[in-house]
Amino acid sequence: MSVLVLIEPNDELSLQAVTLGRILDSDVHGLSVEPAQAPVDVLHVAELGGTYAPAAWAAATVQLVERLAPSAVVAPGSDRGNDVLAHVAARLDLPMAANVTEVRGEEVTRQRWGGTLLEEARLHADLKLLSAAPFAFAASDDASRARVETFVPNFTPADTAVRVVESISASTGGVSLADAKVVVSGGRGVGSSEGFAILEELAALLEAAVGCSRVVTSAGWRPHTDQVGQTGTKVSPDLYIACGISGATQHIAGCKGAKKLLAINADPEATIFGHADYAVIGDLHEIVPAISAELRKARAT
């Protein structure tokens, strides 16, 4: 038996999915739509025209399943990974378990409600369809090169009716949220778009990215590309500094991958303090500039 893992090039979550695949079986095959360096035994590259179309990806996956007869198909816990796997589940008429953190035979543990609830479930299927919960598994660091096999899957025009026709990169002006080792994030407590100036100042000193909560993007203070959360970007920095963020479930789902969380909030009852490694209770408009001042002082000596 083997395991098939869906892989997007240069994608951290795909490497985490490979780790889950290795836990399930030592023989791991990958499926990608373009050549990529992946820590799998065989990488199957499906020629789909170079664009993302979930139904076409699903068609390629199903055809590869029929050829390999794997025991499981694992997808990264990303929007695309879950999207494609849902299409695969519909085509094969099989159950799918999303955001899995552990597999024990037919039993799986998976995250629900943005990661605040763990559900014990049972998959009644010979072929398991699983997506790996973001940051529940360490990214595979196996440097071995996979044997690459190219194939042309059969798909219909209907399979490409929904597809990505254009991608526009966000202008971050610095470190991206996904790659940042430090993230300085602001919520409602920042008060306004102008209030983010002190967060940007701190982020510049720390070579960090600036993030925000959903309420901030809803108010129009920051673009959606800056949003951290279940409906935004999921981050895993070494340090996440949450300023004026209450700690709603959907936001915690986005920053729970951080190795350390520093929370600054004037409300001592703020939910985020229950998730924080370090807590500062006070006015962020005084505390954040004070941190910046201390950093400058330390670097001047």
Contacts in CASP RR format, 6 or more apart in sequence:
PFRMAT RR
TARGET T0000
AUTHOR 0000-0000-0000
METHOD contacts of the structure
MODEL  1
MSVLVLIEPNDELSLQAVTLGRILDSDVHGLSVEPAQAPVDVLHVAELGG
TYAPAAWAAATVQLVERLAPSAVVAPGSDRGNDVLAHVAARLDLPMAANV
TEVRGEEVTRQRWGGTLLEEARLHADLKLLSAAPFAFAASDDASRARVET
FVPNFTPADTAVRVVESISASTGGVSLADAKVVVSGGRGVGSSEGFAILE
ELAALLEAAVGCSRVVTSAGWRPHTDQVGQTGTKVSPDLYIACGISGATQ
HIAGCKGAKKLLAINADPEATIFGHADYAVIGDLHEIVPAISAELRKARA
T
1 25 0 8 1.000
1 27 0 8 1.000
1 69 0 8 1.000
1 70 0 8 1.000
1 71 0 8 1.000
2 25 0 8 1.000
2 27 0 8 1.000
2 28 0 8 1.000
2 29 0 8 1.000
2 68 0 8 1.000
2 70 0 8 1.000
2 71 0 8 1.000
3 21 0 8 1.000
3 22 0 8 1.000
3 24 0 8 1.000
3 25 0 8 1.000
3 27 0 8 1.000
3 28 0 8 1.000
3 29 0 8 1.000
3 70 0 8 1.000
3 71 0 8 1.000
3 72 0 8 1.000
3 73 0 8 1.000
3 74 0 8 1.000
4 29 0 8 1.000
4 30 0 8 1.000
4 31 0 8 1.000
4 61 0 8 1.000
4 64 0 8 1.000
4 65 0 8 1.000
4 68 0 8 1.000
4 70 0 8 1.000
4 72 0 8 1.000
4 73 0 8 1.000
4 74 0 8 1.000
5 14 0 8 1.000
5 17 0 8 1.000
5 18 0 8 1.000
5 20 0 8 1.000
5 21 0 8 1.000
5 28 0 8 1.000
5 29 0 8 1.000
5 30 0 8 1.000
5 31 0 8 1.000
5 40 0 8 1.000
5 73 0 8 1.000
5 74 0 8 1.000
5 75 0 8 1.000
6 14 0 8 1.000
6 17 0 8 1.000
6 30 0 8 1.000
6 31 0 8 1.000
6 32 0 8 1.000
6 57 0 8 1.000
6 61 0 8 1.000
6 73 0 8 1.000
6 74 0 8 1.000
6 75 0 8 1.000
6 76 0 8 1.000
6 81 0 8 1.000
6 84 0 8 1.000
6 85 0 8 1.000
7 14 0 8 1.000
7 17 0 8 1.000
7 18 0 8 1.000
7 30 0 8 1.000
7 31 0 8 1.000
7 32 0 8 1.000
7 36 0 8 1.000
7 38 0 8 1.000
7 40 0 8 1.000
7 43 0 8 1.000
7 76 0 8 1.000
8 14 0 8 1.000
8 32 0 8 1.000
8 36 0 8 1.000
8 76 0 8 1.000
8 78 0 8 1.000
8 80 0 8 1.000
8 81 0 8 1.000
9 32 0 8 1.000
9 34 0 8 1.000
9 35 0 8 1.000
9 36 0 8 1.000
10 36 0 8 1.000
11 76 0 8 1.000
11 78 0 8 1.000
12 139 0 8 1.000
12 178 0 8 1.000
12 236 0 8 1.000
13 76 0 8 1.000
13 77 0 8 1.000
13 78 0 8 1.000
13 132 0 8 1.000
13 134 0 8 1.000
14 38 0 8 1.000
14 76 0 8 1.000
14 78 0 8 1.000
15 39 0 8 1.000
15 139 0 8 1.000
15 140 0 8 1.000
15 141 0 8 1.000
16 76 0 8 1.000
16 77 0 8 1.000
16 132 0 8 1.000
16 134 0 8 1.000
16 135 0 8 1.000
16 136 0 8 1.000
16 137 0 8 1.000
16 138 0 8 1.000
16 139 0 8 1.000
16 140 0 8 1.000
17 74 0 8 1.000
17 75 0 8 1.000
17 76 0 8 1.000
17 77 0 8 1.000
17 131 0 8 1.000
17 132 0 8 1.000
17 137 0 8 1.000
18 28 0 8 1.000
18 30 0 8 1.000
18 38 0 8 1.000
18 39 0 8 1.000
18 40 0 8 1.000
18 74 0 8 1.000
18 139 0 8 1.000
18 140 0 8 1.000
18 142 0 8 1.000
19 132 0 8 1.000
19 137 0 8 1.000
19 138 0 8 1.000
19 139 0 8 1.000
19 140 0 8 1.000
20 74 0 8 1.000
20 100 0 8 1.000
20 103 0 8 1.000
20 130 0 8 1.000
20 132 0 8 1.000
20 137 0 8 1.000
21 28 0 8 1.000
21 72 0 8 1.000
21 74 0 8 1.000
22 28 0 8 1.000
22 140 0 8 1.000
23 103 0 8 1.000
23 137 0 8 1.000
24 71 0 8 1.000
24 72 0 8 1.000
24 74 0 8 1.000
24 103 0 8 1.000
24 128 0 8 1.000
25 70 0 8 1.000
25 71 0 8 1.000
25 72 0 8 1.000
27 41 0 8 1.000
28 40 0 8 1.000
28 41 0 8 1.000
29 40 0 8 1.000
29 41 0 8 1.000
29 42 0 8 1.000
29 43 0 8 1.000
29 44 0 8 1.000
29 64 0 8 1.000
29 68 0 8 1.000
29 70 0 8 1.000
30 38 0 8 1.000
30 40 0 8 1.000
30 42 0 8 1.000
30 43 0 8 1.000
30 44 0 8 1.000
30 146 0 8 1.000
31 43 0 8 1.000
31 44 0 8 1.000
31 46 0 8 1.000
31 60 0 8 1.000
31 61 0 8 1.000
31 64 0 8 1.000
32 38 0 8 1.000
32 43 0 8 1.000
32 44 0 8 1.000
32 45 0 8 1.000
32 46 0 8 1.000
33 45 0 8 1.000
33 46 0 8 1.000
33 47 0 8 1.000
33 48 0 8 1.000
33 49 0 8 1.000
33 50 0 8 1.000
33 52 0 8 1.000
33 57 0 8 1.000
33 60 0 8 1.000
34 45 0 8 1.000
34 50 0 8 1.000
35 43 0 8 1.000
35 45 0 8 1.000
35 148 0 8 1.000
36 43 0 8 1.000
37 145 0 8 1.000
37 146 0 8 1.000
38 146 0 8 1.000
39 140 0 8 1.000
39 141 0 8 1.000
39 142 0 8 1.000
39 143 0 8 1.000
39 144 0 8 1.000
39 146 0 8 1.000
40 146 0 8 1.000
41 146 0 8 1.000
41 147 0 8 1.000
42 146 0 8 1.000
42 147 0 8 1.000
42 148 0 8 1.000
42 149 0 8 1.000
43 146 0 8 1.000
43 147 0 8 1.000
43 148 0 8 1.000
43 149 0 8 1.000
44 64 0 8 1.000
44 149 0 8 1.000
44 150 0 8 1.000
44 151 0 8 1.000
45 148 0 8 1.000
45 149 0 8 1.000
45 150 0 8 1.000
45 151 0 8 1.000
46 57 0 8 1.000
46 60 0 8 1.000
46 64 0 8 1.000
46 151 0 8 1.000
46 152 0 8 1.000
46 153 0 8 1.000
47 150 0 8 1.000
47 151 0 8 1.000
47 152 0 8 1.000
47 153 0 8 1.000
48 56 0 8 1.000
48 57 0 8 1.000
48 60 0 8 1.000
48 153 0 8 1.000
48 155 0 8 1.000
51 160 0 8 1.000
51 163 0 8 1.000
51 164 0 8 1.000
51 165 0 8 1.000
52 80 0 8 1.000
52 163 0 8 1.000
52 164 0 8 1.000
53 159 0 8 1.000
53 160 0 8 1.000
53 162 0 8 1.000
53 163 0 8 1.000
53 164 0 8 1.000
54 80 0 8 1.000
54 83 0 8 1.000
54 84 0 8 1.000
54 87 0 8 1.000
54 162 0 8 1.000
55 87 0 8 1.000
55 155 0 8 1.000
55 158 0 8 1.000
55 159 0 8 1.000
55 160 0 8 1.000
55 161 0 8 1.000
55 162 0 8 1.000
56 153 0 8 1.000
56 155 0 8 1.000
56 159 0 8 1.000
56 160 0 8 1.000
56 163 0 8 1.000
57 84 0 8 1.000
57 87 0 8 1.000
58 84 0 8 1.000
58 87 0 8 1.000
58 88 0 8 1.000
58 90 0 8 1.000
58 91 0 8 1.000
58 159 0 8 1.000
59 91 0 8 1.000
59 153 0 8 1.000
59 154 0 8 1.000
59 155 0 8 1.000
59 156 0 8 1.000
59 159 0 8 1.000
60 153 0 8 1.000
60 155 0 8 1.000
61 73 0 8 1.000
61 84 0 8 1.000
61 88 0 8 1.000
62 88 0 8 1.000
62 91 0 8 1.000
62 92 0 8 1.000
63 153 0 8 1.000
63 154 0 8 1.000
64 151 0 8 1.000
64 153 0 8 1.000
65 73 0 8 1.000
65 88 0 8 1.000
65 92 0 8 1.000
65 127 0 8 1.000
70 127 0 8 1.000
71 126 0 8 1.000
71 127 0 8 1.000
71 128 0 8 1.000
72 127 0 8 1.000
72 128 0 8 1.000
72 129 0 8 1.000
72 130 0 8 1.000
73 85 0 8 1.000
73 88 0 8 1.000
73 127 0 8 1.000
73 128 0 8 1.000
73 129 0 8 1.000
73 130 0 8 1.000
74 130 0 8 1.000
74 131 0 8 1.000
74 132 0 8 1.000
75 81 0 8 1.000
75 82 0 8 1.000
75 84 0 8 1.000
75 85 0 8 1.000
75 129 0 8 1.000
75 130 0 8 1.000
75 131 0 8 1.000
75 132 0 8 1.000
76 131 0 8 1.000
76 132 0 8 1.000
77 98 0 8 1.000
77 99 0 8 1.000
77 131 0 8 1.000
77 132 0 8 1.000
77 133 0 8 1.000
77 134 0 8 1.000
78 134 0 8 1.000
81 131 0 8 1.000
82 98 0 8 1.000
82 131 0 8 1.000
85 96 0 8 1.000
85 98 0 8 1.000
85 129 0 8 1.000
85 130 0 8 1.000
85 131 0 8 1.000
86 96 0 8 1.000
88 94 0 8 1.000
88 96 0 8 1.000
88 129 0 8 1.000
89 95 0 8 1.000
89 96 0 8 1.000
89 129 0 8 1.000
92 127 0 8 1.000
92 129 0 8 1.000
94 125 0 8 1.000
94 127 0 8 1.000
94 129 0 8 1.000
95 123 0 8 1.000
95 124 0 8 1.000
95 125 0 8 1.000
95 129 0 8 1.000
96 129 0 8 1.000
96 130 0 8 1.000
96 131 0 8 1.000
97 108 0 8 1.000
97 110 0 8 1.000
97 121 0 8 1.000
97 123 0 8 1.000
97 128 0 8 1.000
97 129 0 8 1.000
97 130 0 8 1.000
97 131 0 8 1.000
98 110 0 8 1.000
98 130 0 8 1.000
98 131 0 8 1.000
99 110 0 8 1.000
99 111 0 8 1.000
99 112 0 8 1.000
99 115 0 8 1.000
99 131 0 8 1.000
99 132 0 8 1.000
99 133 0 8 1.000
99 134 0 8 1.000
99 136 0 8 1.000
100 108 0 8 1.000
100 109 0 8 1.000
100 110 0 8 1.000
100 130 0 8 1.000
100 131 0 8 1.000
100 132 0 8 1.000
100 133 0 8 1.000
100 136 0 8 1.000
101 109 0 8 1.000
101 110 0 8 1.000
101 111 0 8 1.000
101 118 0 8 1.000
101 133 0 8 1.000
101 136 0 8 1.000
102 108 0 8 1.000
102 109 0 8 1.000
103 109 0 8 1.000
103 128 0 8 1.000
103 130 0 8 1.000
106 122 0 8 1.000
106 123 0 8 1.000
106 124 0 8 1.000
107 120 0 8 1.000
107 121 0 8 1.000
107 122 0 8 1.000
107 123 0 8 1.000
108 120 0 8 1.000
108 121 0 8 1.000
108 122 0 8 1.000
108 123 0 8 1.000
108 128 0 8 1.000
108 130 0 8 1.000
109 118 0 8 1.000
109 119 0 8 1.000
109 120 0 8 1.000
109 121 0 8 1.000
110 118 0 8 1.000
110 119 0 8 1.000
110 121 0 8 1.000
110 133 0 8 1.000
111 117 0 8 1.000
111 118 0 8 1.000
111 119 0 8 1.000
111 133 0 8 1.000
111 136 0 8 1.000
112 118 0 8 1.000
112 119 0 8 1.000
113 249 0 8 1.000
114 230 0 8 1.000
114 249 0 8 1.000
114 250 0 8 1.000
114 252 0 8 1.000
114 253 0 8 1.000
115 133 0 8 1.000
115 249 0 8 1.000
115 252 0 8 1.000
115 253 0 8 1.000
115 256 0 8 1.000
116 249 0 8 1.000
116 252 0 8 1.000
116 253 0 8 1.000
134 234 0 8 1.000
134 236 0 8 1.000
134 254 0 8 1.000
134 257 0 8 1.000
135 234 0 8 1.000
135 236 0 8 1.000
135 256 0 8 1.000
135 257 0 8 1.000
170 223 0 8 1.000
170 225 0 8 1.000
172 209 0 8 1.000
172 225 0 8 1.000
174 209 0 8 1.000
175 207 0 8 1.000
175 208 0 8 1.000
175 209 0 8 1.000
176 209 0 8 1.000
177 183 0 8 1.000
177 209 0 8 1.000
177 211 0 8 1.000
177 225 0 8 1.000
177 226 0 8 1.000
177 228 0 8 1.000
177 233 0 8 1.000
177 235 0 8 1.000
178 233 0 8 1.000
178 235 0 8 1.000
179 209 0 8 1.000
180 208 0 8 1.000
180 209 0 8 1.000
180 235 0 8 1.000
180 237 0 8 1.000
181 207 0 8 1.000
181 208 0 8 1.000
181 237 0 8 1.000
181 238 0 8 1.000
181 239 0 8 1.000
182 203 0 8 1.000
182 206 0 8 1.000
182 207 0 8 1.000
182 208 0 8 1.000
182 209 0 8 1.000
182 237 0 8 1.000
182 238 0 8 1.000
182 239 0 8 1.000
182 240 0 8 1.000
182 241 0 8 1.000
183 208 0 8 1.000
183 209 0 8 1.000
183 210 0 8 1.000
183 211 0 8 1.000
183 228 0 8 1.000
183 235 0 8 1.000
183 237 0 8 1.000
183 239 0 8 1.000
183 240 0 8 1.000
183 241 0 8 1.000
183 255 0 8 1.000
183 258 0 8 1.000
184 199 0 8 1.000
184 200 0 8 1.000
184 202 0 8 1.000
184 203 0 8 1.000
184 206 0 8 1.000
184 208 0 8 1.000
184 209 0 8 1.000
184 210 0 8 1.000
184 211 0 8 1.000
184 241 0 8 1.000
184 243 0 8 1.000
185 199 0 8 1.000
185 210 0 8 1.000
185 211 0 8 1.000
185 212 0 8 1.000
185 213 0 8 1.000
185 228 0 8 1.000
185 240 0 8 1.000
185 241 0 8 1.000
185 242 0 8 1.000
185 243 0 8 1.000
185 245 0 8 1.000
185 255 0 8 1.000
186 196 0 8 1.000
186 199 0 8 1.000
186 210 0 8 1.000
186 211 0 8 1.000
186 212 0 8 1.000
186 213 0 8 1.000
186 216 0 8 1.000
186 242 0 8 1.000
186 243 0 8 1.000
186 244 0 8 1.000
186 245 0 8 1.000
187 212 0 8 1.000
187 213 0 8 1.000
187 215 0 8 1.000
187 216 0 8 1.000
187 242 0 8 1.000
187 243 0 8 1.000
187 244 0 8 1.000
187 245 0 8 1.000
187 246 0 8 1.000
188 213 0 8 1.000
188 215 0 8 1.000
188 216 0 8 1.000
188 219 0 8 1.000
188 244 0 8 1.000
188 245 0 8 1.000
188 246 0 8 1.000
189 243 0 8 1.000
189 244 0 8 1.000
189 245 0 8 1.000
189 265 0 8 1.000
189 266 0 8 1.000
189 284 0 8 1.000
190 196 0 8 1.000
190 199 0 8 1.000
190 212 0 8 1.000
190 216 0 8 1.000
190 221 0 8 1.000
190 243 0 8 1.000
190 244 0 8 1.000
190 284 0 8 1.000
191 221 0 8 1.000
192 221 0 8 1.000
193 220 0 8 1.000
193 221 0 8 1.000
193 222 0 8 1.000
195 285 0 8 1.000
196 210 0 8 1.000
196 212 0 8 1.000
196 221 0 8 1.000
196 222 0 8 1.000
198 284 0 8 1.000
198 285 0 8 1.000
198 288 0 8 1.000
198 289 0 8 1.000
198 292 0 8 1.000
199 210 0 8 1.000
199 243 0 8 1.000
199 288 0 8 1.000
200 210 0 8 1.000
201 288 0 8 1.000
201 289 0 8 1.000
201 292 0 8 1.000
202 208 0 8 1.000
202 241 0 8 1.000
202 288 0 8 1.000
202 291 0 8 1.000
202 292 0 8 1.000
202 295 0 8 1.000
203 209 0 8 1.000
203 210 0 8 1.000
205 292 0 8 1.000
205 295 0 8 1.000
205 296 0 8 1.000
206 295 0 8 1.000
208 237 0 8 1.000
208 241 0 8 1.000
209 237 0 8 1.000
210 222 0 8 1.000
210 226 0 8 1.000
211 222 0 8 1.000
211 226 0 8 1.000
211 227 0 8 1.000
211 228 0 8 1.000
212 221 0 8 1.000
212 222 0 8 1.000
212 226 0 8 1.000
212 227 0 8 1.000
212 228 0 8 1.000
213 227 0 8 1.000
213 228 0 8 1.000
213 229 0 8 1.000
213 245 0 8 1.000
213 246 0 8 1.000
213 247 0 8 1.000
213 248 0 8 1.000
213 251 0 8 1.000
214 227 0 8 1.000
214 229 0 8 1.000
214 231 0 8 1.000
214 232 0 8 1.000
214 248 0 8 1.000
214 250 0 8 1.000
214 251 0 8 1.000
216 222 0 8 1.000
216 226 0 8 1.000
216 227 0 8 1.000
217 223 0 8 1.000
217 224 0 8 1.000
217 226 0 8 1.000
217 227 0 8 1.000
224 232 0 8 1.000
225 233 0 8 1.000
227 233 0 8 1.000
228 234 0 8 1.000
228 235 0 8 1.000
228 251 0 8 1.000
228 254 0 8 1.000
228 255 0 8 1.000
229 250 0 8 1.000
229 251 0 8 1.000
229 252 0 8 1.000
229 253 0 8 1.000
229 254 0 8 1.000
229 255 0 8 1.000
230 249 0 8 1.000
230 250 0 8 1.000
230 251 0 8 1.000
230 253 0 8 1.000
230 254 0 8 1.000
231 250 0 8 1.000
232 254 0 8 1.000
233 254 0 8 1.000
234 253 0 8 1.000
234 254 0 8 1.000
234 255 0 8 1.000
234 257 0 8 1.000
235 254 0 8 1.000
235 255 0 8 1.000
235 257 0 8 1.000
235 258 0 8 1.000
236 257 0 8 1.000
236 258 0 8 1.000
236 259 0 8 1.000
237 258 0 8 1.000
237 259 0 8 1.000
238 258 0 8 1.000
238 259 0 8 1.000
238 260 0 8 1.000
239 258 0 8 1.000
239 259 0 8 1.000
239 260 0 8 1.000
239 261 0 8 1.000
239 262 0 8 1.000
240 255 0 8 1.000
240 258 0 8 1.000
240 260 0 8 1.000
240 261 0 8 1.000
240 262 0 8 1.000
241 262 0 8 1.000
241 264 0 8 1.000
242 255 0 8 1.000
242 261 0 8 1.000
242 262 0 8 1.000
242 263 0 8 1.000
242 264 0 8 1.000
242 265 0 8 1.000
242 272 0 8 1.000
242 276 0 8 1.000
243 264 0 8 1.000
243 265 0 8 1.000
243 284 0 8 1.000
243 288 0 8 1.000
244 264 0 8 1.000
244 265 0 8 1.000
244 266 0 8 1.000
244 270 0 8 1.000
244 284 0 8 1.000
245 251 0 8 1.000
245 263 0 8 1.000
245 265 0 8 1.000
245 270 0 8 1.000
245 272 0 8 1.000
246 265 0 8 1.000
246 267 0 8 1.000
246 270 0 8 1.000
246 271 0 8 1.000
246 272 0 8 1.000
247 270 0 8 1.000
247 271 0 8 1.000
247 272 0 8 1.000
247 275 0 8 1.000
248 271 0 8 1.000
252 272 0 8 1.000
252 275 0 8 1.000
255 261 0 8 1.000
256 275 0 8 1.000
260 277 0 8 1.000
260 278 0 8 1.000
261 272 0 8 1.000
261 275 0 8 1.000
261 276 0 8 1.000
261 277 0 8 1.000
261 278 0 8 1.000
262 276 0 8 1.000
262 277 0 8 1.000
262 278 0 8 1.000
262 279 0 8 1.000
262 280 0 8 1.000
263 270 0 8 1.000
263 272 0 8 1.000
263 273 0 8 1.000
263 275 0 8 1.000
263 276 0 8 1.000
263 278 0 8 1.000
263 279 0 8 1.000
263 280 0 8 1.000
264 280 0 8 1.000
264 282 0 8 1.000
264 284 0 8 1.000
264 287 0 8 1.000
264 288 0 8 1.000
265 272 0 8 1.000
265 273 0 8 1.000
265 279 0 8 1.000
265 280 0 8 1.000
265 281 0 8 1.000
265 282 0 8 1.000
265 284 0 8 1.000
266 281 0 8 1.000
266 282 0 8 1.000
266 283 0 8 1.000
266 284 0 8 1.000
267 281 0 8 1.000
268 281 0 8 1.000
273 279 0 8 1.000
273 281 0 8 1.000
280 287 0 8 1.000
END
